[in-house]
Amino acid sequence: MHKEQKKSSKTSTKKTTVIGGSSDYVSESSTHQINETNNSEIIDYKYLFDALYAGTFVMDEYGKILLVNKAFESLTLYSKHELVELNFNSLLTDKFTGELMGIESTHNKANTNLHEVRLKRKDSKLIWCIVSISKIEKNQSGKDVYLAQIHSISDIKKSEEKNKKDKELLNYLINSIPENIYVKDINSQFIYVNKSMAQQLGHLYPEELISKSDFDYFPQKTAKKLYDDEQEIIRTGHPKINMEEKLISKKGRIRWYSTSKMPWFDENGNVIGIIGIGLDITDLKEEQRKLKKAKRLAEKADQLKSSFLANMSHEIRTPLNGILGFSQFLRNKDLSVDKKNRYLDIILSSGNQLLGLINDIIDISKIDSGQLRLNCNSFSLNNLLNQLYVYFKEELVRQKKTGIYLELKKTLSELDTFIVSDELRIKQVLINLLSNAMKFTNRGSIIFGCERIDQNLTFFVKDTGIGIKEKLQSEIFERFRQVDSSYAREYGGTGLGLAISKGLIELLEGEIWVESKTNKGSTFWFTVPFIPGQKPAESPLDISQISINWEDKKILVVEDDEFSYQLLETLFEDKKIKLLHASDGLKAIQIVKNSKNIDMVLMDIKLPDIDGYTATAKIKSIQKKLPVIAQTAYASEDEKNKCLQAGCDDYIEKPLKIEKLQEILEKYLKKK
């Protein structure tokens, strides 16, 4: 008996038991042994198999499931009876062959194959799993048997998917941001850039910048400055926030950035690179530059205007001082005739000076508002130049500047001297330039003239005066600008003459400029288009030979200002002309209706009730041939044309000049 037990015991050591209780997976000796035992060992193995935390199952080489544990049932939601005899591929969304599953590849090998699969549960829900498959033994039929364990990784997959989406979203956001975002390693080489940064450096794709540095894109000096800043951050661990960086590319393109650079730490707190964010502020810098320039110009304009107002006050009060002061002296009954005449000359000169100042202010205002209109006619340019020569020759004597030689250079032929342009405005510009030449020249010469060059007339005024500093030559044509704007300046003037001249020449479609050297003199040039004109026909009637009996003449003065009427009354007193007075347009119309023997009407334009234009039209409808002469303080060529269009026969501006009024009286009363 002892020997049999020993033999039996020896036999049991040769059994090859596979996990489970199916006879398909147990050899003959083991089957015999099972029958002879109480199966307690097999029950323990089943318990351990079911107790495994991971879903575990056994399948053959074709994927047919032979045995499952409870964890696999829980994972798939199928029962053991439903799972056994199913093919593992039927539980998967993607069908795999045995080779793809790694089953055949494990033949005669001891390795384990891992696979990531999507398993379809009984409730149709898909879960991601990791499957490990190992070959364990062949059964009695010679078939391979495989042990598989499966773990759900759906939560991991969800996390990975979420991380992937978060990464994609973050990458999208970073690449959508207009700021330059980049990461550099400890050697200041790019390891990440966004699209904005790539485009700024001339690349389509950010990957093209990886492993490159600023030395690949910027001149040595610029790149070295960027490198040193970044290495300081890496060395100290201190960020640099909102720095303004001026970056000049190798092609010379300048861009401005507001940049913040921060150290990049690893998990141990060591600096392993830098993270940079840069905002392109080039447009902002340009706007700031423009604003600063505009502010400087505004401050400069404000200073010029303040200086102009102070200067204007001086220029107005000076002639007024002469007018009011010497007018008081004329009250002295004991004043000699010589003194009286001298004082009257001063009053007249001061009045003309004040009138010129007012005209300048009106002209610059009209030029600025675009209301100044040209009046172009045919005239002789040589005659105009001759008149100016005579006038300024006398001015040199009057101002006691005998050390200045005045010369006129005329190069125009008799045919070219007649041109079509605005004679008054060309004369005005030449007077401004010649007056300045006289003002700033104490000795030497003043030479002026005109020559034809192609289709332009080029005028010049050359002097040997104080000259103009080069930095001021581009500014002297500005409003209120003078060579010396200080209170202690030696020379007078409003600073409007050259600005007016520039505006007039531009209206005439010409150009004006200056060439000057300090203490050596200046030459002002301007051009106007050459448009040939015609010599005016001579008047067939010489009215100067007709005598006038003033006692027979009756003039209606339409004037609402009492002092203006008294002035005319005084002027006509010695001629014994009979004056009729109307203080408004309605009275004037009524007087013309009732009087048929009126010789002339002097019509003020600005009147109460009915203005001078309307009154003139009514009077002309009553007596068409009655001369109506407009007299107005609205002194401009436009106003003159407006008066003529309203029916006035002629025009005289206020303040009235006796010579001009005398000329008009002779012209119209002799004809009558």
C-alpha positions in Angstrom: 0.0 0.0 0.0 2.8 2.3 0.8 4.4 1.7 -2.6 1.1 2.4 -4.5 0.6 5.6 -2.7 4.1 6.6 -3.5 3.5 5.8 -7.2 0.3 7.6 -7.2 2.0 10.6 -5.8 4.6 10.4 -8.4 2.0 10.3 -11.1 0.3 13.5 -9.8 3.5 15.5 -10.2 3.3 14.9 -13.9 -0.1 16.4 -14.5 -0.4 19.6 -16.5 -3.4 21.5 -15.3 -4.6 24.6 -17.1 -6.8 27.1 -15.3 -10.4 26.0 -15.5 -12.3 22.7 -15.2 -12.9 21.7 -18.8 -11.5 18.4 -19.8 -10.4 19.9 -23.1 -7.6 21.6 -21.3 -6.4 18.7 -19.0 -4.2 15.7 -19.9 -5.2 12.1 -19.2 -3.2 11.9 -16.0 -4.6 15.0 -14.7 -8.2 13.8 -15.6 -7.6 10.7 -13.6 -6.2 12.7 -10.8 -9.2 15.0 -10.8 -11.6 12.1 -10.5 -9.7 10.7 -7.6 -9.6 14.0 -5.7 -12.3 16.2 -4.1 -11.6 18.9 -6.8 -10.7 21.4 -4.0 -7.6 22.4 -6.0 -9.6 23.1 -9.1 -12.2 25.1 -7.2 -9.4 27.2 -5.8 -8.0 27.9 -9.2 -11.5 29.0 -10.4 -11.8 31.3 -7.4 -8.5 32.9 -8.1 -9.4 33.3 -11.8 -12.7 35.0 -10.9 -10.9 37.1 -8.3 -8.6 38.7 -10.8 -9.3 42.4 -11.0 -8.6 42.6 -14.7 -11.0 41.2 -17.2 -9.4 37.8 -18.1 -10.4 35.2 -20.7 -9.0 32.2 -22.5 -9.4 31.8 -26.3 -8.1 29.6 -29.0 -5.9 30.5 -31.8 -8.9 31.7 -33.8 -10.1 34.1 -31.2 -13.0 31.9 -29.9 -13.6 32.6 -26.2 -13.4 29.5 -24.1 -13.4 30.8 -20.5 -14.0 34.2 -18.9 -13.9 35.6 -15.4 -16.4 37.9 -13.6 -14.4 41.0 -14.3 -14.7 40.4 -18.1 -18.4 39.9 -17.7 -18.7 43.2 -15.8 -16.6 44.9 -18.4 -18.7 43.7 -21.4 -22.1 43.5 -19.6 -22.5 40.0 -21.1 -23.0 36.9 -19.0 -20.5 34.0 -19.0 -22.8 31.9 -21.0 -23.2 34.6 -23.6 -19.5 35.1 -23.9 -18.3 31.5 -24.1 -18.2 30.3 -27.7 -18.2 34.0 -29.0 -15.3 35.2 -31.1 -13.4 38.0 -29.5 -13.4 39.9 -32.8 -17.2 40.1 -32.6 -16.8 42.3 -29.5 -14.5 44.8 -31.3 -15.4 47.7 -33.6 -12.5 46.9 -35.8 -12.1 43.3 -36.9 -8.6 42.0 -36.5 -7.2 38.8 -37.9 -5.2 36.5 -35.7 -2.0 37.9 -37.1 -3.1 41.4 -36.5 -4.1 40.5 -33.0 -0.7 39.1 -32.5 -2.0 35.6 -31.9 -0.1 33.8 -34.7 3.0 35.9 -34.1 3.2 34.4 -30.6 3.6 30.8 -31.8 6.4 29.1 -30.1 7.2 32.4 -28.3 6.9 33.3 -24.7 6.3 37.0 -25.2 3.1 38.9 -24.6 1.4 41.1 -27.1 -0.4 44.3 -26.2 -3.1 45.9 -28.3 -5.2 49.0 -28.0 -8.8 48.2 -29.1 -12.3 49.6 -29.0 -14.7 47.1 -27.4 -18.4 47.3 -27.9 -20.4 46.5 -24.8 -23.8 44.8 -24.7 -25.4 48.2 -24.3 -23.6 49.3 -27.5 -21.4 51.7 -25.7 -17.8 51.8 -27.0 -14.9 51.7 -24.6 -11.2 51.9 -25.2 -9.2 48.9 -23.8 -5.7 47.5 -23.6 -5.5 43.8 -24.3 -2.5 41.6 -23.4 -2.4 38.2 -25.1 0.0 35.4 -24.1 0.3 31.9 -25.4 0.1 29.4 -22.4 -0.2 25.8 -23.7 -1.6 23.5 -26.3 -4.6 21.3 -25.4 -5.1 17.6 -26.2 -6.3 18.4 -29.7 -3.0 20.1 -30.4 -4.6 23.6 -30.5 -2.9 26.6 -29.1 -4.5 28.2 -26.1 -4.1 31.9 -25.2 -4.7 33.8 -22.0 -5.9 37.4 -22.5 -6.3 40.2 -20.0 -8.2 43.4 -20.9 -8.2 46.7 -19.1 -10.5 49.7 -19.7 -8.6 52.8 -20.6 -11.7 54.9 -21.6 -11.0 57.4 -18.8 -7.4 57.7 -19.9 -8.5 58.0 -23.5 -11.0 60.7 -22.6 -8.3 62.5 -20.7 -5.9 62.1 -23.6 -8.6 63.3 -26.0 -9.4 66.2 -23.8 -5.7 67.0 -23.5 -5.4 66.8 -27.3 -8.4 69.1 -27.8 -7.1 71.5 -25.2 -3.7 71.5 -26.8 -5.2 72.1 -30.3 -7.4 74.9 -28.8 -4.4 76.4 -27.1 -2.4 76.1 -30.2 -5.2 77.7 -32.2 -5.5 80.5 -29.8 -1.8 81.2 -29.7 -1.6 81.2 -33.4 -4.7 83.5 -33.7 -3.2 86.1 -31.3 -1.6 89.0 -33.2 1.2 89.3 -30.7 4.5 87.4 -31.3 4.8 84.5 -28.9 7.9 82.4 -28.8 9.9 80.1 -26.6 13.7 79.9 -26.7 16.1 77.4 -25.1 19.0 78.3 -22.9 21.1 79.2 -26.0 18.4 81.7 -27.2 17.4 79.4 -30.1 13.7 79.1 -31.0 12.0 75.9 -29.9 8.4 77.3 -30.4 6.9 80.2 -32.3 3.4 81.1 -33.3 2.2 82.1 -36.8 2.4 85.9 -36.1 6.1 85.6 -35.1 6.8 83.4 -38.2 5.2 85.9 -40.5 7.0 88.8 -39.0 10.3 87.1 -39.8 9.2 86.2 -43.3 8.1 82.6 -42.9 4.9 80.8 -43.8 5.2 78.0 -41.2 6.4 78.4 -37.6 8.4 75.1 -37.8 10.8 76.9 -40.2 12.2 78.9 -37.3 13.0 76.0 -35.0 16.6 75.9 -33.9 17.3 79.3 -35.4 18.1 82.5 -33.5 17.9 86.2 -33.9 21.3 86.3 -35.5 19.6 84.6 -38.6 17.2 87.5 -39.0 18.8 90.7 -37.7 22.0 92.6 -38.1 24.8 91.7 -35.6 24.3 94.7 -33.4 20.5 94.2 -33.0 20.8 90.4 -32.5 23.6 90.8 -29.9 21.4 93.3 -27.9 18.5 90.8 -27.9 20.8 87.9 -27.0 22.4 89.8 -24.1 18.9 90.7 -22.7 17.8 87.1 -22.8 20.9 85.7 -21.3 20.6 88.2 -18.4 17.1 86.8 -17.8 18.4 83.2 -17.9 21.2 84.1 -15.6 19.2 86.1 -13.0 15.8 84.5 -13.4 14.2 87.9 -13.4 11.7 88.8 -16.1 11.7 92.0 -18.2 8.2 93.4 -18.8 6.9 95.9 -21.4 10.3 96.8 -23.0 10.3 98.8 -26.1 12.4 97.2 -28.7 13.4 98.8 -32.0 14.2 95.9 -34.4 15.9 96.6 -37.7 15.9 93.8 -40.2 18.9 93.0 -42.5 16.9 94.8 -45.3 16.7 97.9 -43.1 13.0 97.5 -42.3 12.3 99.1 -38.9 9.6 97.7 -36.5 8.8 98.6 -32.9 7.7 96.1 -30.3 6.4 96.2 -26.8 8.0 93.0 -25.4 7.8 91.0 -22.2 10.3 88.2 -21.6 10.1 85.7 -18.7 12.3 82.9 -17.5 11.1 79.3 -18.2 11.7 76.9 -15.3 11.8 73.1 -15.2 10.3 71.0 -12.4 13.4 71.5 -10.3 13.3 75.3 -10.6 16.2 75.6 -13.0 15.9 78.1 -15.8 15.9 76.2 -19.1 15.0 79.0 -21.5 12.8 82.1 -21.9 9.2 82.8 -22.9 8.6 85.9 -24.9 5.5 87.9 -25.9 5.9 90.9 -28.3 3.3 93.3 -29.6 4.0 95.2 -32.8 3.6 98.9 -31.9 5.0 100.4 -35.0 1.7 102.0 -36.1 1.3 103.3 -32.5 4.8 104.7 -32.5 4.0 106.4 -35.8 0.8 107.9 -34.5 2.7 109.1 -31.4 5.3 110.6 -33.6 2.6 112.4 -35.6 0.8 113.5 -32.5 4.0 114.9 -31.1 4.7 116.6 -34.4 1.2 118.0 -34.5 1.6 119.2 -30.9 4.8 120.9 -31.7 3.3 122.5 -34.7 0.2 123.6 -32.7 2.5 125.0 -30.0 4.6 126.7 -32.7 1.4 128.0 -34.4 0.2 129.2 -31.0 3.4 131.0 -30.4 3.4 132.5 -33.9 -0.2 133.7 -33.4 0.6 135.2 -30.0 3.6 136.9 -31.5 1.5 138.0 -34.5 -1.2 139.4 -32.3 1.3 141.3 -30.2 3.0 142.5 -33.4 -0.4 143.3 -35.0 -1.3 145.4 -32.0 2.0 147.3 -32.5 1.5 147.7 -36.2 -2.1 149.0 -35.8 -1.4 151.3 -32.9 1.7 152.9 -34.5 -0.2 154.5 -37.4 -3.2 155.3 -35.2 -0.8 157.1 -32.9 0.3 159.3 -35.8 -3.3 159.8 -37.0 -4.8 160.6 -33.6 -1.8 162.5 -32.2 -1.3 164.9 -35.1 -5.0 165.3 -35.6 -5.1 166.9 -32.1 -2.3 169.3 -33.1 -4.4 170.5 -36.0 -6.8 172.0 -33.4 -4.1 174.6 -32.6 -5.2 177.8 -34.4 -1.7 179.3 -34.1 -0.2 176.4 -36.1 1.9 177.5 -39.0 1.1 176.4 -42.6 4.3 174.4 -42.9 3.6 172.5 -39.7 0.0 172.0 -40.6 1.0 170.5 -44.0 3.7 168.3 -42.4 1.2 167.0 -39.9 -1.3 166.3 -42.6 1.3 164.4 -44.5 2.0 162.3 -41.4 -1.8 161.6 -41.0 -2.2 160.6 -44.6 0.9 158.4 -44.5 -0.3 156.7 -41.3 -3.7 156.2 -42.7 -2.3 154.6 -45.8 -0.1 152.4 -43.6 -3.2 151.3 -41.6 -5.2 150.7 -44.8 -2.4 148.5 -46.1 -2.4 146.4 -42.9 -6.2 146.0 -43.1 -5.9 144.9 -46.8 -3.3 142.3 -45.8 -5.5 140.8 -43.2 -8.5 140.7 -45.6 -6.3 139.1 -48.3 -4.8 136.4 -46.1 -8.3 135.6 -44.8 -9.7 135.2 -48.3 -6.7 133.1 -49.4 -7.2 130.8 -46.4 -10.9 130.4 -47.0 -10.5 130.0 -50.7 -12.7 133.1 -51.5 -10.1 135.2 -53.3 -10.8 135.4 -57.0 -8.5 136.5 -59.8 -9.4 139.1 -62.3 -7.4 138.4 -65.4 -7.1 140.9 -68.3 -4.7 141.9 -71.0 -2.1 144.5 -69.8 1.5 145.7 -70.5 4.0 144.1 -68.1 6.7 146.6 -69.0 4.4 149.5 -68.1 3.8 147.8 -64.7 7.5 147.4 -64.1 8.2 151.0 -65.0 5.5 152.2 -62.6 7.1 150.2 -59.8 10.5 151.5 -60.6 9.4 155.1 -60.4 7.5 154.5 -57.2 10.3 152.7 -55.3 12.9 155.2 -56.6 10.9 157.9 -54.9 10.5 155.6 -51.8 14.3 155.3 -51.5 14.6 159.1 -51.4 11.7 159.4 -49.0 13.2 156.8 -46.6 16.6 158.4 -47.0 18.2 155.2 -48.3 20.5 157.0 -50.7 23.1 154.3 -50.4 21.0 151.7 -52.4 21.1 151.5 -56.1 17.8 150.4 -57.7 17.9 148.7 -61.1 15.2 147.4 -63.4 16.0 144.7 -65.9 13.5 144.4 -68.7 14.1 141.6 -71.3 10.6 141.3 -72.8 10.0 142.3 -76.3 7.2 144.7 -77.3 5.2 141.7 -78.4 5.7 139.7 -75.2 5.0 142.6 -72.9 1.3 142.3 -73.3 0.1 139.3 -71.3 -3.2 138.0 -69.8 -3.1 137.7 -66.1 -4.2 139.5 -62.9 -2.2 142.7 -63.0 -3.3 143.8 -59.6 -2.1 140.6 -57.9 1.3 140.5 -59.8 1.8 144.1 -58.8 0.9 143.2 -55.2 3.5 140.4 -55.0 6.2 142.6 -56.5 5.4 145.4 -54.1 5.7 143.0 -51.2 9.0 141.7 -52.4 10.5 145.1 -53.2 9.2 146.5 -49.8 11.0 143.7 -48.0 14.2 144.2 -50.0 14.1 147.9 -49.0 13.4 147.1 -45.4 16.2 144.6 -45.0 18.8 146.4 -47.2 20.8 149.4 -45.9 23.4 149.6 -48.7 24.2 148.0 -52.0 21.7 147.3 -54.6 18.2 146.1 -55.3 17.6 144.6 -58.8 14.3 143.4 -60.1 12.9 142.4 -63.4 11.3 139.7 -65.5 12.2 137.3 -68.3 10.4 134.8 -70.4 11.5 131.1 -70.1 9.6 128.8 -72.3 5.9 129.1 -71.4 6.5 130.9 -68.1 7.4 134.4 -67.0 10.0 134.4 -64.3 10.2 137.4 -62.0 13.0 138.2 -59.5 13.9 140.7 -56.8 17.5 140.6 -55.7 19.0 142.5 -52.8 22.3 142.8 -50.9 20.6 142.9 -47.5 20.9 140.9 -44.3 19.9 137.6 -45.9 18.0 134.7 -44.4 19.3 131.7 -42.4 19.1 128.5 -44.3 17.0 126.7 -41.6 14.4 129.6 -41.9 14.1 129.7 -45.7 11.4 127.0 -45.8 9.4 128.8 -43.1 9.3 132.4 -44.2 6.3 131.8 -46.5 4.2 130.6 -43.5 1.5 132.7 -41.9 2.8 135.2 -39.3 6.4 134.0 -39.9 9.2 136.5 -39.8 13.0 136.3 -39.9 13.1 137.7 -36.4 10.0 137.4 -34.3 11.5 138.7 -31.1 10.1 141.9 -29.4 13.5 143.6 -29.9 13.6 143.1 -33.6 14.9 146.0 -35.6 12.4 145.7 -38.5 8.6 146.1 -38.5 5.9 144.3 -40.4 3.1 141.8 -39.7 4.7 138.6 -41.2 1.9 138.3 -43.7 3.5 139.7 -46.9 5.3 136.5 -48.0 2.4 134.3 -47.0 0.0 136.4 -49.1 2.5 136.4 -52.0 2.8 132.6 -51.9 -1.0 132.3 -51.8 -1.4 134.7 -54.8 1.2 133.0 -56.9 -0.3 129.6 -56.3 -3.7 131.0 -57.4 -1.9 132.2 -60.5 -0.6 128.6 -61.0 3.0 129.6 -60.4 5.7 129.0 -57.9 7.7 131.2 -55.5 11.0 130.4 -53.8 14.0 132.1 -52.2 17.8 131.8 -52.4 19.7 133.5 -49.7 22.9 133.6 -47.7 23.3 135.4 -44.3 24.8 138.9 -44.7 25.1 138.5 -48.4 21.5 139.1 -49.6 18.5 137.3 -50.9 16.9 136.6 -54.3 13.2 135.9 -54.4 11.9 134.2 -57.6 8.3 133.6 -58.7 6.8 132.4 -62.0 3.4 132.8 -63.7 2.2 131.2 -66.9 2.9 133.2 -70.1 -0.4 133.9 -71.8 -0.1 136.3 -74.8 -2.3 139.4 -74.6 -3.3 142.2 -77.0 -2.5 145.8 -76.9 -5.6 147.7 -75.8 -7.3 150.0 -78.4 -6.9 153.7 -77.8 -10.0 155.6 -76.6 -11.6 157.6 -79.5 -12.8 160.3 -77.1 -10.4 162.4 -74.9 -12.7 163.6 -72.2 -10.0 165.6 -70.5 -10.5 168.3 -73.2 -14.2 168.8 -72.2 -14.9 171.6 -69.7 -17.5 171.1 -66.9 -19.8 173.5 -65.3 -20.1 172.0 -61.8 -22.8 174.4 -60.8 -25.3 172.7 -63.0 -24.7 169.2 -61.5 -26.9 167.5 -59.0 -25.6 164.3 -57.2 -27.7 162.0 -55.0 -25.6 160.6 -52.1 -27.1 157.4 -50.7 -25.3 157.1 -47.3 -26.5 156.1 -43.9 -23.2 157.1 -42.1 -23.4 160.8 -41.2 -19.6 161.3 -41.1 -19.2 159.8 -44.6 -21.9 162.1 -45.9 -20.2 165.1 -44.3 -16.9 164.1 -46.0 -18.5 164.1 -49.4 -20.3 167.4 -48.6 -17.0 169.0 -47.8 -15.3 167.6 -50.9 -18.1 169.0 -53.2 -18.4 172.3 -51.4 -15.9 174.2 -53.5 -17.4 172.8 -56.8 -20.8 174.2 -55.9 -22.4 170.8 -56.7 -25.9 170.4 -55.4 -26.2 167.3 -53.1 -29.3 165.3 -52.3 -29.1 163.0 -49.4 -30.9 159.7 -48.8 -30.1 157.6 -45.7 -31.6 154.4 -47.0 -32.5 152.7 -50.3 -36.2 153.3 -50.2 -35.7 157.1 -49.9 -33.2 157.0 -52.7 -35.7 155.2 -55.0 -38.4 157.8 -54.1 -36.0 160.7 -54.8 -35.1 159.3 -58.3 -38.8 158.9 -59.1 -39.6 162.5 -58.2 -36.5 164.1 -59.7 -35.7 163.8 -63.4 -32.6 166.0 -63.4 -30.2 164.0 -61.2 -26.7 163.7 -62.9 -25.2 160.9 -60.7 -25.9 158.6 -57.8 -23.2 157.7 -55.2 -24.6 154.5 -53.8 -23.4 153.0 -50.5 -23.8 149.2 -50.6 -24.5 148.4 -47.0 -27.8 150.2 -46.1 -30.7 149.7 -43.7 -33.9 148.3 -45.1 -33.0 147.8 -48.8 -29.3 147.2 -49.6 -27.4 149.1 -52.4 -27.7 146.2 -54.9 -31.5 146.2 -54.8 -31.7 150.0 -54.7 -29.5 150.2 -57.8 -31.6 147.7 -59.8 -34.7 149.7 -59.0 -33.1 153.1 -59.9 -31.9 151.6 -63.2 -35.4 150.4 -64.0 -36.6 154.1 -63.5 -33.7 155.9 -65.3 -31.6 153.5 -67.2 -28.9 156.0 -68.3 -28.5 157.6 -64.8 -24.9 156.8 -63.7 -24.8 154.9 -60.4 -21.4 154.7 -58.7 -21.0 152.1 -55.9 -19.1 153.3 -52.9 -18.3 150.5 -50.3 -16.0 149.4 -47.6 -16.2 145.9 -49.0 -12.9 146.3 -50.8 -12.3 143.4 -53.1 -12.3 142.5 -56.8 -15.3 140.1 -56.1 -17.2 143.0 -54.5 -16.5 145.2 -57.5 -17.8 142.6 -59.9 -20.8 142.1 -57.8 -21.6 145.8 -57.9 -21.2 145.9 -61.7 -23.5 142.9 -62.1 -26.1 144.7 -60.0 -26.2 147.5 -62.5 -23.6 150.0 -61.0 -21.6 151.8 -63.7 -18.4 152.0 -61.6 -17.0 151.3 -58.2 -15.0 153.2 -55.6 -13.8 151.7 -52.4 -13.7 153.3 -48.9 -11.8 155.1 -47.5 -12.4 157.4 -50.5 -9.4 158.8 -52.3 -10.0 162.3 -53.6 -8.0 161.7 -56.8 -10.0 158.6 -57.6 -13.3 160.3 -56.9 -12.3 163.3 -59.0 -11.5 160.9 -61.9 -14.9 159.2 -61.7 -16.7 162.6 -61.6 -14.9 163.8 -64.6 -15.4 160.6 -66.5 -19.2 160.4 -66.0 -20.2 164.0 -65.7 -18.3 165.1 -68.8 -19.9 162.3 -70.8 -23.3 163.4 -69.6 
